[in-house]
Amino acid sequence: MSKQKLSKGYSERLSVGFTPEQMRRIEEILRVRARSGEMQHRTDVIRDAVNLYLSHQDDIPGTRAAITRKLEGRIEAVEDQLQRQNQLLERIAGFLGKRRANG
């Protein structure tokens, strides 16, 4: 690995095997991007794919998916609480309306 790549933070190496179909698809991505003026190497496409995969794993703390899941849970709890408070306010308003009508 070149010193330039190491300086960009890529200090770990991994050897991965691909099927011919996977390689064909990677090469097609590179051709499409090259036609649009975006020159990349296979490793860039593979890193992008790994990063995309990892960012969608909701069981890994700190990923977008995990943060989204946590926020959705909090939003649901707030919505439930607002609904209970709204019901309570409606009952109070009904009670006060009856009291005013009777008194």
Number of C-alpha atoms within 10 A of each C-alpha: 9 7 9 9 10 11 9 8 8 12 10 7 7 4 4 5 7 9 8 9 9 11 13 12 12 17 15 12 14 19 15 12 13 12 9 9 9 10 12 13 10 13 10 12 15 12 11 12 12 11 11 11 10 15 16 14 14 16 12 13 12 12 15 15 17 17 15 14 14 13 12 12 12 12 12 11 12 12 12 12 12 12 12 12 12 12 12 12 12 12 12 12 12 12 12 12 12 11 10 9 8 7 6
